[in-house]
Amino acid sequence: MKKYYLIILAILVSSTYISAQTTSITSYELFLDTDGNHINAHGAGVLYHDGVYYLYGEYKKRWASALGVSCYSSGDLYNWQFKGLALTNIDRPGHDIQPGAVIERPKVIYNAKTGKFVMWFHLELRGKGYEAARTAVAVSDSPEGPFEYIRSLRPNPAIWPMNYSQQLYNAYREKSNGSDKGFFNPGTVGDFLARDLDSGQMARDMTLFVDDDGKAYHIHASEENQTLHICELTDDYLDFSGRYTRVLPGQSNEAPAICKFKGMYYMISSGCTGWAPNQARSAVAPTIWGPWTYTGNPCQGTNPHNNLGPDKTYGGQSTYLLPVQGKDNAFIAMFDVWRPHNQQDSRYLWLPARIKDGKLIVRWQSSWNLSFFDQQ
Ligand code: GAL
């Protein structure tokens, strides 16, 4: 008799498990992990390693400060299992990542040469608002962590970017002090770049990108969020090599994400309006160093939950462009819908993205699956 009970129990458990599996991606509503909890991974990025996708993001309660970086894993991009915190606050007064520190937009990449998983994230020091503008690095032997915190820094002290110089800056300055005074935006001219030259450049919203040749890049909003910097990392991915370039100077881009298709580089970004949504932007370049050409707003369609369309990025802000394995010209454009007064309830928009006529296109879909990419 007992045996039958056990069999029935086993059938019930397995059918619940099967029915809990999902085969679609649904945006804006609660995004449940395999335990039934709303995924807590904001400003996220994804690493694909050995057949598994790993999702990393800000693990938050109500406030902007994060308890650490969460990790979820999935084999199919639909069902995500919570793996715990890959990086946690260090409870030591004065420590960079003490409780209350702002840990944002974590991204993890794998270094094939060293066999290490390397995490970078935007760091703001406890009690200092957003003035520190630093980036921080941690390392692990396993994709799920624990990641060991290494240090934070402001990139590229005393180094001019590859596409700008002291001479060019002086020439601009001279001009703007003349008859056309006031014409030049300080962000375009590079006033903040020059101001921070010795101490290192500001680094706020960031992403990482690993190219086909194994070189990795740290891309971030710098110069008071006026200008993006694309910076090469060292071969072990643990430091900046010193080679970097300014992108779209003075045009106030943040929340950058990059993907590559057929040898071209595509970027999505947002404007700078804090937690409030604005209009997404896109750009394309033939090399990671540019030249980057602005290609307009990549978004199409409207989010029926809030009636917001492309002019407000459906209520979201970009965080990552995820290449779908095994499909051609198939990316998931990942966005956060911020809920600044209850951060853990912030929502996600994961939308299909493709390159069409040399431009990134993101299409609103309330609920969809990867067969979307099998259609034209
Ligand atoms: C946004 C940024 C977020 C967070 C927020 C704070 O502009 O993209 O990651 O830093 O500002 O206000």
Residues whose N, C-alpha, C, O or C-beta is under 5 A from the ligand:
A	BS01	GAL	E104 D205 A255 T273 G274 W275
